[in-house]
Amino acid sequence: MEREKPSSLLLEKQREALLVKSVTVATERSRDDVEHERAGAEAEAESAAPGVGRWGADLSLARHEALVTRAEGILRRLLVTDNYDSVSNFISLYDTFQRSDEPLYDVYDRYTPPIQAKKHTCVGLGLELIRRWRCLEREFEGVTAATALLSCEEAVVNVPEYVSCGEGPESVIVAEKEHVMIGIQISVDGRPGIMLADPGYHVPRIVTVMADRAYPNTGWFTQSEDSNCRKEYNYTFNVLNSGYVEWQERETRGTSLKCQTSLVYISRPYLDGVNVTERRNLVYNFRSLLSRDQKGHLIAGLYFPVGASGKDAQFTVFHDNGTEKIKTKYKFSTFADPDNIPQSILEEIQLCNTQMNYKSGELLSIICKLAKLMDNQPFIDQMLEINEDICRMCL
């Protein structure tokens, strides 16, 4: 039996609590993320993850290029072996909610997001890449100590104001921290810089950002391009606060140009990516499950917004037929009864399943679980209200 949606009075109390809790997530909880971002970080935090400022040995240009080649090969392998998946954590939260008699806010308040093997958002992908990069230590001594997860604030409206609040994110009143990257602090012929990897956004290359912007600084590059859209990225140290790297994006659609800047905090490792970023991801109103090739191109997957009523909720599934991507929209309600799904639909889902490297029937099982989840309107309504409250708080 479905629980009723909480009353407006209860929701108002939940909003008040959420604001306090979200500030806690972005500050107090982030103090696991932030305390190590201060000069006086406790030894326990230091031992939990190596300080990014602990540089590896100084590299020659040739050694830097060799490190990039090795690290990039591992990154590209990760893109192939591990799908981007913001669906599995959504289902896990729902399963926990179903086992509880409490409103979603209370469940969300105490929930610890699991990092599941092969079911990764940007956080899990980042942690897995750090694990795989450990083998580089044999050839490049000190690289492990100079590697860490880094926090990223996306689409910052006022960059000068943000970076001028203080030395790091602990000085920002509310930091959402919705994304992570992986960084390796480097010194090339005595010149400081950082190598960045972003498997969460399917970036198939290692980006080198030099403080002096001279070679081997990567500069602008085309991340993706098709007949409808071209995306270009650039990474550069912020001129007002060198603790931040700006991630600049240009998106061109016909004659329309859209630009935005995100900020990667590089001065200290991000120790609370699970409690902050992964938790934030749980209540986003858009979900995707994507397989990539080694160049970061999307091969197959599904994606959907969260918001429509149960009977109208739809998802898009796509796969590659060798010459083009085939996209089809289905209503989740079509999958409410697994025994009555048309054969033609089952065949298309199986094609997508194969290109996502799943065991037979695995993708169908995921979609059927989502069909039940999306039909639970009290859960969807409460999830969207939590998301809206966080978005409103972070404006």
N, C-alpha and C positions, 0 to 999 in steps of 0.2 A: 504494500500500500504506500502511495507517495505521500510524503510529508507536505503539509500546506506551506505556502510561502509565508515567511515571518510577517507580522503586522508592521504597519508603517512606524509605530512607536519603537518597536524592536529594531527595525532597520535604522532608524535615526540614532539609536544607542550604538548600533553596530558601526555606523559611519563614524561616530565620535571615537569609538574604540579603535576603528581601523586607522584613523588619522594618527592616533597615538602610536598604534602598532606599526604603521608604515614608516613613521618617523623613526621608530625603533629599528625597523628593518634597514632604513637608510642611514641611521646614525648609530643607535646603540648596538644593533646587530652588526651594523657596518663597523662597529668598533673592533669586532674581530677582523673586519676588513680595514678598519681605519687606524686602530691603535698602533698597528705595525707600520702605518703610513706616517707616523710621527717619529721624531728622532728618538724618543724614549720608549720604544717598543719593548715589551717584556721578552725575556729570554725564551719563554714558552712559544710565543708567536714566531720568534726567529728560528726556532728549531722545527716548527711545523712546515715551513717552506723557506727555501734559501732566499736571502735578500737579493733582489734584482741588482742592487748596486755592487754586489760582490763579483767583480769582473773576472772573466777568464783571462788567459794569457793574451798579450798583445799579438794581433794577427798581422801578417803581411797581406798584401792584396791577393796574392796567390792562395794563401791559406784561407782567407775569407771566402774566396770563390769556391774553394773545395768544401768548406763548411756549408755554404749555401746549397751546393749541388747535393750533398748527402742529406741535409735536412729537408730539402725540397722533395727528394725522392721518397722519403718517409711520409711527408705530408700528402703527396699525391696518392700513395698507396692507401692512406687512411680515407681519403675521399671515396675511393672505390670500395673498400671493405666495410665501411660504416656509414649507413644512411643518416641523413639529417632527419630527426624524429621529434616533433613536438606533440605527437599524438599519444604516445605511450604514457607520458607523465600525466596527461589529461585523463586518460582512462584510470590510472592508478589513484589519482585524487578522487575520481568518481566512485571507485570501488570502496575507498575508505569512507566516503560520505554515505554510501549505501549501508555500510555496516554500523553506522552511527545513528543515534536518535536526535542529534543536534543540528542546528542550522549550519550552513556551509561556512559562515564566518568563523564559528567556533572550531570547526574541523580544520579550516585553513590556518587558523591562529596557532594551532599546536602541531601541524603537520610537518614532518621532516621529509623533503623530497628525496626519493631514492635515485641514485645514479645507476642505471641498469645497463648491463653490457649490450652493445649493439643497438641501443635505443637512446641515442644521444641528441640533446640540443647542443648549443654552442658550448655549454659548460662541460658536459661529458666528453665532447669531441676534444676540447682543450686539454682536459685531464688525461685523456687517452694519448694525445700527441706527446705530451710531456713524458708519459711513461715510455713511449716508443723511442723518443729521442735520447733516452739514457744510454743507448748503445754508442752514441757519439763521443761519450767521455773517453773511450779507449783511444780514439784518434785525436780528439781535441780536448786536452786536459783543462778542467775548469769550466767547461761549457754547462754542465749540470747545475753547478752553483749559480750560474748567471742566467738560468732559465726559470721563468715563473709565469703563472696565470696573471693576466692584467685586466683591470676593470675598464669598461667603456661606457660612456654616456652618449647615447645616440641623439642626433639631430638637435644639437644645442642651439637655442635661438640667439643668445647673446654670449658669444665666446669670450670677449674681453672681460665681461662682468663675471663669468663663471671662473675663469682662471685667476682673476684678481681677488677672489674671496679669501684666499689664503694659500698656504703651500700646497695643500692637497684637498681631496674630496671631503675630509672631515669638516672643512670650513664652509661647505655648501649646505644651506639650510635643509634642502631635501634633494638628495641625489637618487635617481631611479636605478641606475646601473643595470640596464637591461641586456647588456651584451658583454662578452669577454673575448680577449685575444690571448695569444701566447707570445712572450717576448724573450729574446736572448740579448743581454747587454753585451756590446762588443767594443773593442778598441782596434782600429785598423791603422797601423803605422803611427800609433799614438793619438789618433783622432777618435773621439767618442761617438758612438752611435748605438742603434738597436736594430735587431732583426725581428720582424713581426710575422706571425702566421695567423690566418683567420679562416679555419675550416668551416665555421658556422655560416659564413657567407660565401662558401664554395670558392674561395680565392685559391688558385692552384699554384701559387708562387710564394716564395719567401720575399718579403719586402724589406729592403735595407734603408734605414733612415739615418743619415749622418747629420750631426749637429751643424757642420759647416756647409751642408747641402752639396758637397763635392763628391765625385766618384769614390765609392760605389753606390751613392744615393740613387734609389730607384726612380723617383720622380713620377710623373703622370704615366698611366698605362691603361689600356682598354681591358676592363674586367669581363665584359660580355657585349655581344653585338648581334642583332638580327635585323630583319627587315623593318621592324617596328621601333626598336629601342637600342640605344648604345649607352652603356654605363662605363664611366671612367673614374679611376681612383687616384688619389695622391696622398702621401703621408709626409708630414713635415713637423719639426719641433715648433711649438708655439713660441713666439718671440717675447711674450710677456712672462711666461712661466715655463721653463724648460722641463718641468716635471710632467708636462703634457705633450703628447703628439697629436696633431690635428689629422683626422681622417676626412679628407675632402672628397666629395662625390659630385659628379656631373652626370645628369641623366638627360639624354637628348631624344625627343620623340618628334620627328618631323622638324618643324620650325620652333618647337617648344623646348626650352632649356630649364631644367630644375636643378638647383644646387643646394647642398646642405653640408654642414660640418659636424662631425662627432669628435669626442675627445677621449683619448686613451691615456689613462694615468700610468706612467711608467716608472715612477721613482721608487715604488714599493710593490711587493707582490700582493695579489688579491687573495686573501685567505678565506673569504666568506662567500665565494661564488655560488655555493649550493644554497645557503640560507638566504641569500639576497637575489641573485640573478635567476637561479633555477626556480626559486619560489615565485618570483615575479612572473616568470613564464607560464606558471600554472593557470593563471586567470586571463591570459591574453584572449582576445576575441577573434583570433585567426590561428588556424592549425595547418601544419603541412608534414608530409612524410615523403622524403625525396631521395632517390638514388642518383649519384653523380658519376661521371667518368673521371679519369685522372687529370683532365683539363678543367674540371669544375663544371662541365656542361651537364644539365639535367637530362636524365635518361628516362625515368619513369617515376610515378608517384601519385599522390592525391593531395588535395588541399581544399579547405573550406572555411568560410566565415562562421562564427558562432553568434547567433542572434535571432534567426528566423524561428517561428513557432515550429513545433515538432513535425507537423504534417507537411510543412513547406521547406524544411531544412534540406539543403542540397550540398553535394560535394562534386568536385571535378577530378576525374581520374585520367591519367595520360600515360602513353607509352610511345616508344620509337619504332616505327615500322621499317626503318632502313633508309627512308627518303625524307620523312617528315614526322613530326609529333602528332599523334592522334589524341585529341581531347574529347571527352564525353562527360556530360553532366547527368547525375542520377540523384533522385530523392533518396534520403536515408530510409524512408518508409518502405521502399522497394525491398530492403534487406531485413525488414522486421521479422519475417518468417523465412529462415534459411532453406526450408524445404520447398518453397514456392518461388524461387528466383528463376527467371527465364534463362534457358540454356545459353542463349547468345550473350547475355550479360555475364554469366559465369565464365564463359570462354574469354571475354575481354579482361575480366579481373585476373584470370590465370595468366594471360600474356603479361600483364603488368607485374604480377607476382614473380614471374620468372626473371624479369629485368630488374627486379629489386633484390634479387638473390635470397628470396625467402623459401622456406620449405613449402611443399605443396599445400595449398589451402590456408596458409598463414595470413595472407592479406585479406582474404574473404572473412576469416575469423575476426580480424581487427575491425573491418567495416561493420560486421554484424554487432559487435560490441558497441561501436559508435552509434548505430541505429537506436539501440536501447537508451544510451546516454542522451542523445539529442532529443529523444521523445520525453525525457524527464524535465518538464518545463520549470518546476521549482528549482532544480539544480541549476539550469541554464540561467534563470532570472537572477538568482543569488550570485552566481559567478560573474555575470555581467555587471552587477552593481558593485561588487568588489573592484573589478577592473576599472569602472568609471570613477570610483572614489580615488583610486591610486592615480589615475590620469589627471583628475581635477586637482589633486594635491600637488602634482609635479609640474603644473603649468607655470 
